[in-house]
Amino acid sequence: MQITGTARDLNTGGGGGVTVSIRQGATILWQQPLANGNTTGVTFNLTTTLAAGGTLDFVINRGSDGNNAYDATAFDPSVTFSPTTTTTTTTGTAAVTLSWNPNTEPDLSYYRVYYGTSSRSYSNSTGVGVTTSTTISGLTSGTIYYFALKAVDTSGNESPYSVEVAISR
């Protein structure tokens, strides 16, 4: 999965700043101090794996002065899950089964799988409902295909692309 976003100070009136971190259990994946007045903030972009049932924690700890009277911090992580894949092949054609973790937003309408033979340039897409796996068939054996997923809400808004997966069989 890929975790991206920004942490920034919202109240420049005082205080000792904060430390923001992303943790997986006891492991700190990313940590950064954020000084009072840093309204531009710090960005993060990290890739990690998460086992089924695993958790991530997004943590904000007040500065060393202990003064939280002015601490107002925006921390906006975005998590994109990478699909897991399996493939099957027959003479001349191939099929790929993709699976992913579910989107938990209440207005999820369906997922759309994008794929093609050029990275981040998808010539095909298909809506697959609210299932968390699908099989794409009719692919040419021996060709590298690139796959990405988007969640679509009930208003038709699409999420950013998931992390791309490249498969050749």
C-alpha positions as CSV (number, residue, x, y, z in Angstrom):
1,M,0.0,0.0,0.0
2,Q,1.0,3.6,-0.5
3,I,0.5,6.3,2.1
4,T,0.7,9.9,1.1
5,G,-0.3,13.3,2.5
6,T,0.7,16.4,4.4
7,A,0.8,17.4,8.1
8,R,0.7,21.1,8.9
9,D,0.1,23.6,11.7
10,L,-3.2,25.3,11.7
11,N,-2.7,27.7,14.6
12,T,0.4,29.8,14.7
13,G,-0.4,31.6,18.0
14,G,2.1,29.6,20.1
15,G,2.9,26.2,21.5
16,G,5.8,23.9,21.1
17,G,4.8,22.2,17.9
18,V,4.0,18.5,17.5
19,T,5.5,15.3,16.3
20,V,3.5,13.4,13.7
21,S,4.0,9.7,12.9
22,I,2.7,6.8,11.0
23,R,3.1,3.4,12.8
24,Q,2.4,-0.2,12.2
25,G,2.3,-1.8,15.6
26,A,5.5,-0.9,17.4
27,T,7.3,0.0,14.1
28,I,7.5,3.7,13.2
29,L,7.2,3.9,9.4
30,W,7.5,7.7,9.3
31,Q,8.0,10.4,11.9
32,Q,8.6,14.1,11.6
33,P,8.6,17.0,14.1
34,L,6.3,19.9,13.0
35,A,7.3,23.3,14.4
36,N,4.7,25.8,15.5
37,G,3.9,28.1,12.6
38,N,4.7,25.6,9.9
39,T,1.6,26.2,7.8
40,T,3.2,24.8,4.7
41,G,3.8,21.5,6.5
42,V,5.7,18.4,5.7
43,T,4.7,15.8,3.1
44,F,5.0,12.1,3.2
45,N,5.0,9.3,0.6
46,L,5.8,5.8,1.8
47,T,5.1,2.3,0.6
48,T,4.6,-0.6,3.0
49,T,2.7,-3.9,3.3
50,L,-0.1,-4.7,5.7
51,A,-1.2,-8.2,6.5
52,A,-4.9,-9.0,6.6
53,G,-6.3,-7.7,9.9
54,G,-3.2,-5.5,10.5
55,T,-3.5,-1.9,11.6
56,L,-1.9,1.4,10.9
57,D,-1.8,4.3,13.5
58,F,-1.7,7.9,12.6
59,V,-0.3,9.7,15.6
60,I,0.1,13.4,16.7
61,N,2.0,14.0,19.9
62,R,2.3,17.5,21.4
63,G,5.6,19.3,21.6
64,S,8.2,18.9,24.3
65,D,6.9,22.0,26.2
66,G,3.6,20.1,26.9
67,N,1.6,23.2,25.9
68,N,-1.3,22.1,23.8
69,A,-3.2,25.4,24.1
70,Y,-2.3,26.4,20.5
71,D,-1.7,23.0,18.9
72,A,-4.1,22.6,16.0
73,T,-2.6,20.2,13.4
74,A,-4.0,19.0,10.1
75,F,-2.8,15.4,9.3
76,D,-4.4,14.1,6.1
77,P,-3.1,10.7,5.2
78,S,-4.4,9.0,2.1
79,V,-4.0,5.2,1.9
80,T,-4.0,3.4,-1.5
81,F,-4.1,-0.3,-1.4
82,S,-2.1,-2.4,-3.9
83,P,-4.1,-5.3,-5.3
84,T,-2.8,-8.9,-4.9
85,T,-2.8,-11.0,-8.1
86,T,-2.9,-14.5,-9.5
87,T,-2.8,-15.5,-13.1
88,T,-3.9,-18.3,-15.3
89,T,-2.8,-19.0,-18.9
90,T,-4.1,-21.0,-21.8
91,T,-2.6,-21.1,-25.3
92,G,-2.4,-17.6,-26.7
93,T,-4.5,-16.0,-24.0
94,A,-4.2,-15.2,-20.4
95,A,-6.4,-14.2,-17.5
96,V,-5.5,-12.3,-14.4
97,T,-7.4,-12.4,-11.1
98,L,-7.0,-9.2,-9.0
99,S,-8.0,-8.8,-5.4
100,W,-7.9,-5.8,-3.0
101,N,-8.9,-4.6,0.4
102,P,-12.3,-2.9,0.5
103,N,-12.9,0.8,0.5
104,T,-14.8,1.6,3.7
105,E,-16.4,4.9,2.6
106,P,-20.2,4.8,3.0
107,D,-20.9,6.2,-0.4
108,L,-18.9,3.6,-2.4
109,S,-20.8,2.7,-5.6
110,Y,-18.4,0.4,-7.4
111,Y,-14.8,-0.2,-8.3
112,R,-13.3,0.4,-11.8
113,V,-10.2,-1.6,-12.9
114,Y,-8.0,0.1,-15.5
115,Y,-5.5,-1.8,-17.6
116,G,-3.3,-1.7,-20.7
117,T,0.1,-2.4,-22.1
118,S,1.7,1.0,-21.1
119,S,2.4,2.1,-17.6
120,R,-0.1,4.7,-16.4
121,S,-1.7,4.8,-19.8
122,Y,-4.7,2.5,-19.7
123,S,-6.5,1.6,-22.9
124,N,-9.2,-0.5,-21.1
125,S,-11.4,-0.2,-18.0
126,T,-14.2,-2.1,-16.6
127,G,-16.6,-1.5,-13.7
128,V,-16.7,-4.5,-11.3
129,G,-19.3,-3.6,-8.7
130,V,-18.5,-3.6,-5.0
131,T,-16.7,-7.0,-5.0
132,T,-13.1,-7.0,-3.9
133,S,-11.8,-9.3,-6.7
134,T,-12.3,-9.8,-10.4
135,T,-10.8,-11.7,-13.2
136,I,-9.7,-10.0,-16.4
137,S,-9.6,-12.4,-19.3
138,G,-8.8,-12.3,-23.0
139,L,-5.2,-10.9,-22.4
140,T,-2.4,-11.9,-24.8
141,S,0.0,-14.3,-23.3
142,G,3.6,-13.0,-22.9
143,T,2.5,-9.4,-22.9
144,I,3.1,-7.1,-19.9
145,Y,-0.2,-5.6,-18.7
146,Y,-0.4,-2.8,-16.1
147,F,-3.4,-2.7,-13.7
148,A,-4.7,0.0,-11.4
149,L,-8.0,0.4,-9.5
150,K,-10.2,3.3,-8.6
151,A,-13.2,3.5,-6.2
152,V,-16.2,5.3,-7.5
153,D,-18.7,7.0,-5.2
154,T,-22.5,7.4,-5.6
155,S,-21.9,10.9,-7.2
156,G,-19.6,9.4,-9.9
157,N,-16.4,10.8,-8.3
158,E,-13.4,8.5,-8.8
159,S,-10.6,8.1,-6.3
160,P,-7.0,8.5,-7.3
161,Y,-5.4,5.4,-8.9
162,S,-4.2,2.6,-6.7
163,V,-0.6,1.6,-6.9
164,E,0.0,0.1,-10.3
165,V,0.7,-3.7,-10.7
166,A,2.5,-5.0,-13.8
167,I,1.9,-8.6,-14.8
168,S,3.3,-10.8,-17.6
169,R,2.5,-14.5,-18.1
